[in-house]
Amino acid sequence: MRELTYYIGVTLDGFIAGPDDEVDFYPLTPGFEAFLGAQLPDVQPSHVRASMGVADAPLTQFDTVLMGRRTYEPALQYGITDPYAHLRTLVFSGSLDDPEDANVELVRTDPVARVRELKEEEGLGLYLAGGAGLAGTLLAEIDRLIVKKYPVIAGSGIPMVRHGFAPTQFELDDLTTLDNDCAVLSYSRVRA
């Protein structure tokens, strides 16, 4: 069965973006970008893969990306209908117009049911790109977390997961500290 991995950048105080979707305060360095290109090339948007020189690298971890409307819309503002053209793309939205891109599946039905169907298919892992609302809806389906914990306190903004009180335990599998003082933490869900 395929696993769903939520890969996300987050501040020390638990926000993935500022109140107006700001993310430009995250410190980026060449060493950090090299790590992402080497260790996590599948989850980089297609234009970033190209700039890293890994545009044609074979997929090793993920072959499908899932995202909500708010995560998807910034690409549309630039005329990009599929920011992850190297992956099968599913966008969960009840209000978005169909982007009419053969590689993009617009999902208007129950996200949990659709993810369970995807997990039963053959293939590599499923990459949840966000956002907080979709992560909250799919929390029970998330098998793994890859969290880029940046050394920044935002004060307010969009939380990592938007849901009611629902303690969910994960165990730490790996920790890497990078040259921008970002810690990349990999977790697996604790199963009862």
C-alpha positions in Angstrom: 0.0 0.0 0.0 1.3 3.5 -0.9 1.9 6.0 1.9 0.8 9.6 2.2 3.6 11.9 3.2 3.0 15.5 4.3 6.1 17.5 3.3 6.0 21.0 4.6 8.1 24.0 5.8 7.2 25.4 9.2 8.4 28.1 11.6 9.4 27.4 15.2 6.0 28.5 16.3 4.1 26.2 13.9 3.2 28.3 10.9 3.6 27.3 7.2 3.1 30.9 6.0 2.3 34.3 7.2 -1.3 35.7 7.5 -1.2 36.8 3.9 0.5 33.6 2.6 4.0 35.1 3.0 6.9 32.6 2.8 9.7 34.9 1.8 11.1 35.1 5.3 12.4 31.5 5.2 16.2 31.5 5.0 17.5 29.8 1.9 21.2 29.0 1.2 23.0 27.1 -1.6 23.7 24.2 0.8 20.1 23.9 1.8 18.9 24.0 -1.8 21.6 21.4 -2.7 20.3 19.1 0.1 16.7 19.4 -1.2 17.8 18.7 -4.8 19.8 15.6 -3.7 17.6 14.2 -1.0 14.1 15.3 -2.0 14.1 16.0 -5.8 10.6 14.5 -6.3 8.9 17.1 -4.2 10.4 20.1 -5.9 8.2 22.0 -8.4 9.2 21.4 -12.0 10.8 24.8 -12.5 12.9 24.3 -9.3 14.0 20.8 -10.5 15.1 22.4 -13.7 17.1 25.1 -11.9 18.7 22.4 -9.7 19.7 20.3 -12.7 17.5 17.4 -11.7 14.6 18.0 -14.2 15.1 14.6 -15.8 16.1 12.7 -12.6 14.0 9.5 -12.2 11.3 9.6 -9.5 12.4 7.6 -6.4 10.0 8.5 -3.6 6.8 10.0 -5.0 4.8 9.9 -8.2 1.7 11.8 -7.2 1.2 15.2 -5.5 -1.9 16.3 -3.7 -2.8 19.9 -2.9 -5.7 22.1 -2.0 -6.9 25.1 -3.9 -5.0 27.7 -1.9 -1.7 25.8 -2.5 -2.5 25.4 -6.2 -3.7 28.9 -7.1 -0.4 30.8 -6.9 0.9 28.8 -9.9 -2.3 29.6 -11.8 -1.6 33.3 -11.3 1.5 32.8 -13.4 -0.3 30.7 -16.0 1.1 27.4 -14.8 -1.6 24.8 -14.7 0.7 22.0 -13.4 3.6 23.2 -11.1 4.5 19.5 -10.6 4.5 18.3 -14.2 6.8 15.5 -13.4 4.2 14.0 -11.0 0.5 13.1 -11.3 -1.3 16.1 -9.8 -4.5 16.1 -7.9 -6.1 19.3 -6.7 -8.9 19.1 -4.1 -11.4 22.0 -4.5 -15.1 22.4 -4.7 -14.9 25.9 -6.2 -11.9 25.9 -8.6 -12.5 26.0 -12.3 -11.1 23.0 -14.2 -7.6 23.9 -15.3 -8.0 21.7 -18.4 -4.6 20.1 -18.0 -4.4 16.4 -18.9 -2.0 15.8 -15.9 -4.2 17.6 -13.4 -7.1 15.9 -11.8 -9.6 18.2 -10.0 -11.2 16.3 -7.1 -14.5 17.7 -5.9 -15.5 14.6 -4.0 -14.5 13.4 -0.5 -10.7 13.8 -0.1 -10.4 10.9 2.4 -12.1 8.5 0.0 -10.0 9.6 -2.9 -6.8 9.2 -0.9 -7.8 5.7 0.2 -8.3 4.8 -3.5 -4.9 6.2 -4.4 -3.2 4.3 -1.6 -4.6 1.0 -3.1 -3.1 1.8 -6.5 0.4 0.6 -7.6 3.2 3.2 -7.6 5.4 5.3 -5.5 4.4 7.4 -2.5 1.8 10.2 -2.3 3.1 13.7 -1.6 0.8 16.1 0.2 1.9 19.6 -0.7 -0.7 21.4 1.4 -2.3 23.2 2.7 -3.4 23.4 6.3 -7.1 22.7 5.6 -6.4 19.7 3.4 -3.8 18.3 5.9 -6.4 18.7 8.6 -9.0 16.8 6.6 -6.5 14.1 5.7 -4.8 13.9 9.1 -6.0 10.3 9.7 -4.5 9.3 6.3 -1.1 10.9 6.8 1.5 8.1 7.2 4.7 10.2 7.3 5.8 13.8 7.9 8.8 15.5 6.4 9.0 18.8 8.3 11.5 21.5 7.4 11.7 23.4 10.7 13.1 26.9 10.0 14.8 29.0 12.7 12.1 31.7 12.5 9.2 32.8 14.7 6.4 34.2 12.7 4.0 35.2 15.5 0.9 34.4 13.4 -0.1 32.9 10.1 -1.4 29.7 8.6 -0.9 26.7 10.9 0.7 23.5 9.8 -2.6 21.6 10.1 -6.0 23.2 10.5 -8.3 20.9 12.5 -10.0 20.6 15.9 -8.3 19.0 18.9 -7.0 15.7 17.6 -3.7 14.5 19.2 -1.9 12.4 16.6 1.4 10.8 17.5 4.4 10.4 15.2 7.9 9.0 16.0 11.1 10.6 14.8 12.9 8.6 12.1 15.6 11.0 11.0 17.0 14.5 11.7 19.3 16.5 9.5 20.5 20.0 10.4 21.5 22.2 7.4 23.7 25.2 6.9 20.7 27.7 7.2 20.0 26.2 10.7 16.9 24.5 9.3 16.2 21.1 10.8 14.6 18.5 8.4 12.7 16.0 10.6 11.2 12.8 9.2 8.5 11.1 11.2 6.3 8.0 10.9 2.8 7.7 12.3 2.6 5.6 15.5 0.0 2.9 14.8 -1.9 1.3 17.7 
